[in-house]
């Protein structure tokens, strides 16, 4: 079974860093570890005006943006 790490919305910070919206893993544990690593990277490397969380959905991990406008050029999309 495949497990995915999904970035719910690719803000301009994610696009600037060339992040893929969906990454696939063979094991749930690998996907979880990758999601946690990705979350840490996003929180430390992005503009700092938004926060993220991880939600498990049907054995996949979705990284979502918390709050409203983020200050990185995607306010109109929230």
BAMAR-221365 format. One record per residue: residue number from 1; x, y, z of N, C-alpha, C, CB in turn; chain; residue in three letters. Coordinates in nm, 3 decimals. Glycine has a CB too. Layout:
! residues N
<n->NUM&npx->X&npy->Y&npz->Z&capx->X&capy->Y&capz->Z&cpx->X&cpy->Y&cpz->Z&cbpx->X&cbpy->Y&cbpz->Z&chain->A&res->Ala> .
...
END
This chain:
! residues 78
<n->1&npx->0.085&npy->-0.119&npz->0.000&capx->0.000&capy->0.000&capz->0.000&cpx->0.089&cpy->0.125&cpz->0.000&cbpx->-0.096&cbpy->0.000&cbpz->0.123&chain->A&res->Unk> .
<n->2&npx->0.051&npy->0.222&npz->-0.078&capx->0.124&capy->0.348&capz->-0.082&cpx->0.069&cpy->0.445&cpz->0.022&cbpx->0.117&cbpy->0.410&cbpz->-0.222&chain->A&res->Unk> .
<n->3&npx->0.159&npy->0.525&npz->0.074&capx->0.123&capy->0.628&capz->0.171&cpx->0.180&cpy->0.760&cpz->0.118&cbpx->0.179&cbpy->0.596&cbpz->0.316&chain->A&res->Unk> .
<n->4&npx->0.103&npy->0.867&npz->0.133&capx->0.142&capy->0.995&capz->0.075&cpx->0.161&cpy->1.102&cpz->0.182&cbpx->0.037&cbpy->1.042&cbpz->-0.025&chain->A&res->Unk> .
<n->5&npx->0.253&npy->1.193&npz->0.153&capx->0.265&capy->1.317&capz->0.227&cpx->0.216&cpy->1.424&cpz->0.130&cbpx->0.415&cbpy->1.345&cbpz->0.277&chain->A&res->Unk> .
<n->6&npx->0.114&npy->1.497&npz->0.172&capx->0.047&capy->1.593&capz->0.084&cpx->0.055&cpy->1.731&cpz->0.147&cbpx->-0.102&cbpy->1.552&cbpz->0.059&chain->A&res->Unk> .
<n->7&npx->0.106&npy->1.827&npz->0.072&capx->0.101&capy->1.966&capz->0.115&cpx->-0.030&cpy->2.022&cpz->0.063&cbpx->0.226&cbpy->2.050&cbpz->0.064&chain->A&res->Unk> .
<n->8&npx->-0.118&npy->2.057&npz->0.154&capx->-0.254&capy->2.097&capz->0.117&cpx->-0.256&cpy->2.214&cpz->0.020&cbpx->-0.332&cbpy->2.132&cbpz->0.241&chain->A&res->Unk> .
<n->9&npx->-0.177&npy->2.318&npz->0.049&capx->-0.171&capy->2.436&capz->-0.038&cpx->-0.025&cpy->2.473&cpz->-0.058&cbpx->-0.252&cbpy->2.557&cbpz->0.022&chain->A&res->Unk> .
<n->10&npx->0.017&npy->2.482&npz->-0.182&capx->0.154&capy->2.524&capz->-0.211&cpx->0.160&cpy->2.677&cpz->-0.214&cbpx->0.203&cbpy->2.465&cbpz->-0.347&chain->A&res->Unk> .
<n->11&npx->0.203&npy->2.736&npz->-0.104&capx->0.219&capy->2.881&capz->-0.100&cpx->0.344&cpy->2.917&cpz->-0.179&cbpx->0.229&cbpy->2.933&cbpz->0.048&chain->A&res->Unk> .
<n->12&npx->0.369&npy->3.045&npz->-0.194&capx->0.485&capy->3.087&capz->-0.273&cpx->0.616&cpy->3.042&cpz->-0.211&cbpx->0.485&cbpy->3.238&cbpz->-0.290&chain->A&res->Unk> .
<n->13&npx->0.622&npy->3.027&npz->-0.079&capx->0.743&capy->2.977&capz->-0.014&cpx->0.770&cpy->2.832&cpz->-0.058&cbpx->0.731&cbpy->2.986&cbpz->0.141&chain->A&res->Unk> .
<n->14&npx->0.666&npy->2.752&npz->-0.061&capx->0.681&capy->2.611&capz->-0.104&cpx->0.721&cpy->2.604&cpz->-0.250&cbpx->0.550&cbpy->2.532&cbpz->-0.080&chain->A&res->Unk> .
<n->15&npx->0.661&npy->2.687&npz->-0.332&capx->0.694&capy->2.689&capz->-0.474&cpx->0.837&cpy->2.736&cpz->-0.495&cbpx->0.597&cbpy->2.779&cbpz->-0.551&chain->A&res->Unk> .
<n->16&npx->0.877&npy->2.837&npz->-0.422&capx->1.014&capy->2.890&capz->-0.434&cpx->1.117&cpy->2.781&cpz->-0.404&cbpx->1.034&cbpy->3.010&cbpz->-0.338&chain->A&res->Unk> .
<n->17&npx->1.087&npy->2.696&npz->-0.305&capx->1.179&capy->2.589&capz->-0.266&cpx->1.161&cpy->2.462&cpz->-0.348&cbpx->1.162&cbpy->2.558&cbpz->-0.120&chain->A&res->Unk> .
<n->18&npx->1.069&npy->2.464&npz->-0.444&capx->1.052&capy->2.351&capz->-0.534&cpx->0.991&cpy->2.228&cpz->-0.470&cbpx->1.183&cbpy->2.315&cbpz->-0.593&chain->A&res->Unk> .
<n->19&npx->0.908&npy->2.247&npz->-0.369&capx->0.847&capy->2.133&capz->-0.301&cpx->0.739&cpy->2.069&cpz->-0.388&cbpx->0.788&cbpy->2.177&cbpz->-0.166&chain->A&res->Unk> .
<n->20&npx->0.731&npy->1.939&npz->-0.382&capx->0.625&capy->1.865&capz->-0.451&cpx->0.503&cpy->1.863&cpz->-0.362&cbpx->0.670&cbpy->1.721&cbpz->-0.487&chain->A&res->Unk> .
<n->21&npx->0.386&npy->1.875&npz->-0.422&capx->0.264&capy->1.875&capz->-0.344&cpx->0.232&cpy->1.736&cpz->-0.288&cbpx->0.148&cbpy->1.924&cbpz->-0.427&chain->A&res->Unk> .
<n->22&npx->0.267&npy->1.630&npz->-0.361&capx->0.243&capy->1.493&capz->-0.316&cpx->0.371&cpy->1.412&cpz->-0.332&cbpx->0.125&cbpy->1.429&cbpz->-0.395&chain->A&res->Unk> .
<n->23&npx->0.410&npy->1.345&npz->-0.225&capx->0.525&capy->1.254&capz->-0.228&cpx->0.477&cpy->1.120&cpz->-0.175&cbpx->0.647&cbpy->1.310&cbpz->-0.143&chain->A&res->Unk> .
<n->24&npx->0.516&npy->1.011&npz->-0.242&capx->0.466&capy->0.878&capz->-0.211&cpx->0.574&cpy->0.793&cpz->-0.144&cbpx->0.418&cbpy->0.808&cbpz->-0.339&chain->A&res->Unk> .
<n->25&npx->0.530&npy->0.713&npz->-0.045&capx->0.620&capy->0.625&capz->0.029&cpx->0.559&cpy->0.486&cpz->0.036&cbpx->0.647&cbpy->0.679&cbpz->0.171&chain->A&res->Unk> .
<n->26&npx->0.646&npy->0.386&npz->0.053&capx->0.601&capy->0.247&capz->0.060&cpx->0.543&cpy->0.209&cpz->0.196&cbpx->0.715&cbpy->0.155&cbpz->0.027&chain->A&res->Unk> .
<n->27&npx->0.592&npy->0.275&npz->0.302&capx->0.544&capy->0.239&capz->0.436&cpx->0.485&cpy->0.362&cpz->0.504&cbpx->0.658&cbpy->0.180&cbpz->0.521&chain->A&res->Unk> .
<n->28&npx->0.393&npy->0.337&npz->0.593&capx->0.330&capy->0.445&capz->0.669&cpx->0.433&cpy->0.514&cpz->0.757&cbpx->0.214&cbpy->0.391&cbpz->0.754&chain->A&res->Unk> .
<n->29&npx->0.524&npy->0.435&npz->0.816&capx->0.626&capy->0.493&capz->0.903&cpx->0.717&cpy->0.588&cpz->0.825&cbpx->0.708&cbpy->0.382&cbpz->0.967&chain->A&res->Unk> .
<n->30&npx->0.756&npy->0.551&npz->0.704&capx->0.838&capy->0.638&capz->0.620&cpx->0.764&cpy->0.767&cpz->0.587&cbpx->0.879&cbpy->0.566&cbpz->0.490&chain->A&res->Unk> .
<n->31&npx->0.636&npy->0.755&npz->0.556&capx->0.557&capy->0.874&capz->0.524&cpx->0.545&cpy->0.965&cpz->0.646&cbpx->0.417&cbpy->0.834&cbpz->0.475&chain->A&res->Unk> .
<n->32&npx->0.522&npy->0.907&npz->0.761&capx->0.511&capy->0.987&capz->0.884&cpx->0.641&cpy->1.060&cpz->0.914&cbpx->0.472&cbpy->0.898&cbpz->1.003&chain->A&res->Unk> .
<n->33&npx->0.753&npy->0.989&npz->0.903&capx->0.884&capy->1.052&capz->0.928&cpx->0.910&cpy->1.164&cpz->0.828&cbpx->0.996&cbpy->0.947&cbpz->0.920&chain->A&res->Unk> .
<n->34&npx->0.877&npy->1.140&npz->0.702&capx->0.896&capy->1.242&capz->0.599&cpx->0.808&cpy->1.364&cpz->0.625&cbpx->0.867&cbpy->1.183&cbpz->0.460&chain->A&res->Unk> .
<n->35&npx->0.684&npy->1.341&npz->0.667&capx->0.593&capy->1.453&capz->0.697&cpx->0.647&cpy->1.537&cpz->0.812&cbpx->0.453&cbpy->1.400&cbpz->0.731&chain->A&res->Unk> .
<n->36&npx->0.697&npy->1.471&npz->0.914&capx->0.752&capy->1.545&capz->1.029&cpx->0.877&cpy->1.624&cpz->0.989&cbpx->0.786&cbpy->1.448&cbpz->1.143&chain->A&res->Unk> .
<n->37&npx->0.961&npy->1.564&npz->0.906&capx->1.081&capy->1.634&capz->0.856&cpx->1.041&cpy->1.752&cpz->0.770&cbpx->1.172&cbpy->1.537&cbpz->0.777&chain->A&res->Unk> .
<n->38&npx->0.941&npy->1.731&npz->0.682&capx->0.894&capy->1.839&capz->0.594&cpx->0.835&cpy->1.953&cpz->0.675&cbpx->0.790&cbpy->1.786&cbpz->0.494&chain->A&res->Unk> .
<n->39&npx->0.755&npy->1.920&npz->0.776&capx->0.695&capy->2.021&capz->0.862&cpx->0.805&cpy->2.104&cpz->0.930&cbpx->0.604&cbpy->1.956&cbpz->0.969&chain->A&res->Unk> .
<n->40&npx->0.906&npy->2.039&npz->0.982&capx->1.016&capy->2.110&capz->1.047&cpx->1.087&cpy->2.203&cpz->0.949&cbpx->1.116&cbpy->2.009&cbpz->1.107&chain->A&res->Unk> .
<n->41&npx->1.112&npy->2.153&npz->0.827&capx->1.176&capy->2.236&capz->0.724&cpx->1.090&cpy->2.358&cpz->0.692&cbpx->1.201&cbpy->2.153&cbpz->0.596&chain->A&res->Unk> .
<n->42&npx->0.961&npy->2.337&npz->0.673&capx->0.872&capy->2.446&capz->0.637&cpx->0.866&cpy->2.551&cpz->0.747&cbpx->0.732&cbpy->2.393&cbpz->0.608&chain->A&res->Unk> .
<n->43&npx->0.861&npy->2.506&npz->0.872&capx->0.853&capy->2.601&capz->0.983&cpx->0.982&cpy->2.680&cpz->1.000&cbpx->0.820&cbpy->2.527&cbpz->1.112&chain->A&res->Unk> .
<n->44&npx->1.095&npy->2.621&npz->0.966&capx->1.222&capy->2.690&capz->0.986&cpx->1.268&cpy->2.769&cpz->0.863&cbpx->1.328&cbpy->2.591&cbpz->1.023&chain->A&res->Unk> .
<n->45&npx->1.220&npy->2.734&npz->0.744&capx->1.272&capy->2.795&capz->0.622&cpx->1.177&cpy->2.891&cpz->0.553&cbpx->1.309&cbpy->2.688&cbpz->0.527&chain->A&res->Unk> .
<n->46&npx->1.049&npy->2.883&npz->0.583&capx->0.952&capy->2.968&capz->0.514&cpx->0.947&cpy->3.107&cpz->0.578&cbpx->0.812&cbpy->2.904&cbpz->0.517&chain->A&res->Unk> .
<n->47&npx->0.859&npy->3.192&npz->0.531&capx->0.856&capy->3.333&capz->0.569&cpx->0.827&cpy->3.357&cpz->0.717&cbpx->0.752&cbpy->3.404&cbpz->0.488&chain->A&res->Unk> .
<n->48&npx->0.776&npy->3.258&npz->0.787&capx->0.752&capy->3.272&capz->0.931&cpx->0.621&cpy->3.338&cpz->0.967&cbpx->0.863&cbpy->3.349&cbpz->0.992&chain->A&res->Unk> .
<n->49&npx->0.542&npy->3.372&npz->0.868&capx->0.415&capy->3.439&capz->0.895&cpx->0.297&cpy->3.343&cpz->0.894&cbpx->0.392&cbpy->3.548&cbpz->0.793&chain->A&res->Unk> .
<n->50&npx->0.327&npy->3.214&npz->0.884&capx->0.221&capy->3.114&capz->0.892&cpx->0.274&cpy->2.991&cpz->0.964&cbpx->0.168&cbpy->3.078&cbpz->0.752&chain->A&res->Unk> .
<n->51&npx->0.184&npy->2.913&npz->1.016&capx->0.219&capy->2.790&capz->1.085&cpx->0.153&cpy->2.673&cpz->1.013&cbpx->0.176&cbpy->2.795&cbpz->1.234&chain->A&res->Unk> .
<n->52&npx->0.203&npy->2.555&npz->1.041&capx->0.155&capy->2.435&capz->0.974&cpx->0.126&cpy->2.327&cpz->1.076&cbpx->0.257&cbpy->2.386&cbpz->0.870&chain->A&res->Unk> .
<n->53&npx->0.044&npy->2.232&npz->1.036&capx->0.024&capy->2.113&capz->1.118&cpx->0.010&cpy->1.993&cpz->1.027&cbpx->-0.101&cbpy->2.128&cbpz->1.208&chain->A&res->Unk> .
<n->54&npx->0.021&npy->1.875&npz->1.088&capx->0.007&capy->1.750&capz->1.014&cpx->-0.121&cpy->1.682&cpz->1.061&cbpx->0.131&cbpy->1.656&cbpz->1.034&chain->A&res->Unk> .
<n->55&npx->-0.201&npy->1.638&npz->0.965&capx->-0.323&capy->1.564&capz->0.994&cpx->-0.316&cpy->1.431&cpz->0.921&cbpx->-0.451&cbpy->1.645&cbpz->0.953&chain->A&res->Unk> .
<n->56&npx->-0.344&npy->1.323&npz->0.994&capx->-0.347&capy->1.192&capz->0.930&cpx->-0.486&cpy->1.171&cpz->0.871&cbpx->-0.311&cbpy->1.078&cbpz->1.031&chain->A&res->Unk> .
<n->57&npx->-0.490&npy->1.138&npz->0.743&capx->-0.616&capy->1.114&capz->0.672&cpx->-0.602&cpy->0.984&cpz->0.593&cbpx->-0.652&cbpy->1.234&cbpz->0.577&chain->A&res->Unk> .
<n->58&npx->-0.674&npy->0.881&npz->0.633&capx->-0.673&capy->0.753&capz->0.561&cpx->-0.531&cpy->0.702&cpz->0.533&cbpx->-0.748&cbpy->0.768&cbpz->0.429&chain->A&res->Unk> .
<n->59&npx->-0.447&npy->0.696&npz->0.635&capx->-0.310&capy->0.647&capz->0.625&cpx->-0.219&cpy->0.735&cpz->0.540&cbpx->-0.310&cbpy->0.508&cbpz->0.568&chain->A&res->Unk> .
<n->60&npx->-0.258&npy->0.859&npz->0.518&capx->-0.175&capy->0.958&capz->0.449&cpx->-0.156&cpy->1.074&cpz->0.546&cbpx->-0.241&cbpy->1.005&cbpz->0.313&chain->A&res->Unk> .
<n->61&npx->-0.057&npy->1.157&npz->0.519&capx->-0.028&capy->1.271&capz->0.606&cpx->-0.041&cpy->1.400&cpz->0.527&cbpx->0.113&cbpy->1.258&cbpz->0.668&chain->A&res->Unk> .
<n->62&npx->-0.130&npy->1.486&npz->0.573&capx->-0.158&capy->1.613&capz->0.506&cpx->-0.098&cpy->1.725&cpz->0.589&cbpx->-0.312&cbpy->1.634&cbpz->0.485&chain->A&res->Unk> .
<n->63&npx->-0.012&npy->1.805&npz->0.525&capx->0.045&capy->1.921&capz->0.590&cpx->-0.040&cpy->2.040&cpz->0.551&cbpx->0.196&cbpy->1.942&cbpz->0.550&chain->A&res->Unk> .
<n->64&npx->-0.105&npy->2.099&npz->0.649&capx->-0.196&capy->2.210&capz->0.624&cpx->-0.145&cpy->2.339&cpz->0.684&cbpx->-0.333&cbpy->2.178&cbpz->0.679&chain->A&res->Unk> .
<n->65&npx->-0.187&npy->2.450&npz->0.626&capx->-0.151&capy->2.582&capz->0.675&cpx->-0.257&cpy->2.628&cpz->0.774&cbpx->-0.137&cbpy->2.683&cbpz->0.558&chain->A&res->Unk> .
<n->66&npx->-0.212&npy->2.677&npz->0.888&capx->-0.304&capy->2.725&capz->0.990&cpx->-0.324&cpy->2.874&cpz->0.975&cbpx->-0.251&cbpy->2.691&cbpz->1.131&chain->A&res->Unk> .
<n->67&npx->-0.444&npy->2.919&npz->1.000&capx->-0.472&capy->3.062&capz->1.001&cpx->-0.506&cpy->3.118&cpz->0.865&cbpx->-0.357&cbpy->3.135&cbpz->1.056&chain->A&res->Unk> .
<n->68&npx->-0.514&npy->3.249&npz->0.861&capx->-0.554&capy->3.318&capz->0.739&cpx->-0.437&cpy->3.354&cpz->0.652&cbpx->-0.631&cbpy->3.442&cbpz->0.772&chain->A&res->Unk> .
<n->69&npx->-0.429&npy->3.482&npz->0.614&capx->-0.324&capy->3.528&capz->0.525&cpx->-0.186&cpy->3.500&cpz->0.581&cbpx->-0.339&cbpy->3.675&cbpz->0.499&chain->A&res->Unk> .
<n->70&npx->-0.096&npy->3.460&npz->0.495&capx->0.034&capy->3.415&capz->0.543&cpx->0.145&cpy->3.515&cpz->0.514&cbpx->0.068&cbpy->3.283&cbpz->0.481&chain->A&res->Unk> .
<n->71&npx->0.122&npy->3.614&npz->0.432&capx->0.226&capy->3.712&capz->0.406&cpx->0.325&cpy->3.672&cpz->0.297&cbpx->0.299&cbpy->3.739&cbpz->0.530&chain->A&res->Unk> .
<n->72&npx->0.305&npy->3.557&npz->0.234&capx->0.401&capy->3.513&capz->0.132&cpx->0.340&cpy->3.520&cpz->-0.007&cbpx->0.449&cbpy->3.369&cbpz->0.162&chain->A&res->Unk> .
<n->73&npx->0.235&npy->3.596&npz->-0.022&capx->0.179&capy->3.616&capz->-0.155&cpx->0.060&cpy->3.530&cpz->-0.187&cbpx->0.283&cbpy->3.592&cbpz->-0.254&chain->A&res->Unk> .
<n->74&npx->0.008&npy->3.455&npz->-0.090&capx->-0.107&capy->3.369&capz->-0.117&cpx->-0.231&cpy->3.408&cpz->-0.038&cbpx->-0.070&cbpy->3.226&cbpz->-0.087&chain->A&res->Unk> .
<n->75&npx->-0.231&npy->3.529&npz->0.022&capx->-0.344&capy->3.569&capz->0.105&cpx->-0.477&cpy->3.557&cpz->0.033&cbpx->-0.325&cbpy->3.711&cbpz->0.153&chain->A&res->Unk> .
<n->76&npx->-0.477&npy->3.591&npz->-0.095&capx->-0.601&capy->3.589&capz->-0.171&cpx->-0.654&cpy->3.448&cpz->-0.191&cbpx->-0.581&cbpy->3.655&cbpz->-0.305&chain->A&res->Unk> .
<n->77&npx->-0.574&npy->3.346&npz->-0.164&capx->-0.616&capy->3.208&capz->-0.186&cpx->-0.674&cpy->3.145&cpz->-0.059&cbpx->-0.499&cbpy->3.126&cbpz->-0.235&chain->A&res->Unk> .
<n->78&npx->-0.659&npy->3.210&npz->0.055&capx->-0.706&capy->3.151&capz->0.182&cpx->-0.851&cpy->3.183&cpz->0.208&cbpx->-0.622&cbpy->3.199&cbpz->0.298&chain->A&res->Unk> .
END
